[in-house]
Amino acid sequence: MENKKILFAEDDQMLASLLVYRLRKEGYQVNQIHDGKAVKEALEQGIPDAIVCDVMMPYFSGIELIDYVRNELKSDVPIILISAASNDENILSAFKMGANDFIPKPISPNELSIRLAKELSRVSV
């Protein structure tokens, strides 16, 4: 997964640091962002190879992000949502809006790595 660009949006600094460290160790180029407004700004600069985003973010939720990427940017970039609020309603709306995957918190770095690699392999086929 060398040189794959990942946009990682999570407002929990401790969790973000742990997961971003792991992804960088695996060779990903990770753009770590802490709020929804910065996510939108980053996407205006260019679309990454994949997006990992928390559902509940300041300014712009993960669900709104999916809508923005799919309907305004017209991109099918893989989007993986992560959330502590992993109730059926959030999960269903994420998939309806076009999320590729949904991982409930607490999240294992190994699980994120495997799911991300799976989504990226679908795209590069």
C-alpha positions in Angstrom: 0.0 0.0 0.0 3.0 2.2 -0.6 2.2 5.9 -1.3 -1.6 5.5 -0.9 -2.9 8.8 0.4 -5.4 8.6 3.3 -7.4 11.4 4.7 -7.9 10.6 8.4 -10.5 12.7 10.2 -10.9 12.1 13.9 -11.4 14.7 16.7 -10.1 12.4 19.5 -6.4 13.2 19.5 -5.3 10.1 21.4 -7.1 7.7 19.1 -6.1 9.6 16.0 -2.4 9.5 17.0 -2.5 5.7 17.6 -4.3 4.9 14.4 -2.3 7.4 12.2 1.0 6.0 13.6 0.0 2.5 12.6 -1.1 3.5 9.1 2.1 5.5 8.5 4.1 2.6 9.7 2.4 0.5 7.0 3.5 3.0 4.3 0.4 5.1 3.9 0.7 8.9 3.5 -1.8 10.1 6.1 -3.3 13.6 6.2 -4.5 13.8 9.8 -7.4 16.3 10.3 -9.3 17.1 13.5 -12.6 18.8 12.3 -15.0 18.7 9.5 -14.3 22.2 8.2 -10.6 21.2 7.6 -11.8 17.9 5.9 -13.7 19.9 3.3 -10.8 22.2 2.7 -8.4 19.2 2.2 -10.8 17.6 -0.2 -10.9 20.9 -2.3 -7.1 20.5 -2.7 -7.5 16.9 -4.0 -9.2 13.6 -3.5 -7.1 11.0 -1.5 -7.1 7.3 -2.2 -9.3 6.7 0.8 -11.1 8.5 3.6 -11.4 7.4 7.2 -13.7 9.6 9.2 -15.4 9.8 12.6 -19.2 10.2 12.4 -19.3 12.9 15.1 -17.0 15.7 14.1 -17.1 19.4 14.8 -18.6 21.5 12.0 -19.2 18.7 9.5 -20.3 15.1 10.4 -19.1 12.0 8.8 -22.6 11.5 7.3 -22.5 15.0 5.8 -19.0 14.2 4.5 -20.3 11.2 2.6 -23.0 13.3 1.0 -20.5 16.0 0.1 -18.0 13.5 -1.5 -20.6 11.4 -3.4 -23.0 14.2 -4.5 -20.9 17.4 -4.8 -17.5 16.1 -5.6 -18.9 13.1 -7.6 -16.2 10.8 -6.2 -16.4 7.1 -5.4 -13.3 7.3 -3.2 -13.6 4.6 -0.5 -15.0 6.0 2.8 -14.7 4.2 6.1 -16.6 5.7 9.0 -15.7 5.0 12.6 -17.9 5.9 15.5 -18.7 5.3 19.1 -22.4 5.9 18.2 -22.7 2.7 16.3 -26.4 2.3 16.5 -28.4 0.9 13.7 -29.7 4.3 12.5 -26.1 5.7 12.1 -24.9 2.5 10.4 -27.8 2.3 8.0 -27.7 6.0 7.1 -23.9 5.7 6.5 -24.4 2.9 4.1 -27.4 4.5 2.4 -25.4 7.7 1.8 -22.6 5.7 0.2 -20.1 4.6 2.9 -18.0 1.6 2.0 -17.5 0.4 5.6 -18.4 1.3 9.2 -16.2 0.3 12.2 -17.6 0.7 15.7 -15.3 2.1 18.4 -13.3 1.0 20.3 -11.4 0.4 17.1 -8.5 -2.0 16.7 -5.6 -0.7 14.6 -5.3 -4.2 13.0 -9.0 -4.2 12.0 -8.7 -0.7 10.5 -5.6 -1.7 8.6 -7.3 -4.9 7.2 -10.5 -3.1 6.2 -8.6 -0.2 4.6 -6.4 -2.5 2.6 -9.5 -4.4 1.4 -11.2 -1.2 0.2 -8.1 0.0 -1.5 -7.6 -3.3 -3.3 -11.1 -3.1 -4.8 -10.3 0.3 -6.2 -6.9 -0.6 -7.8 -8.3 -3.7 -9.6 
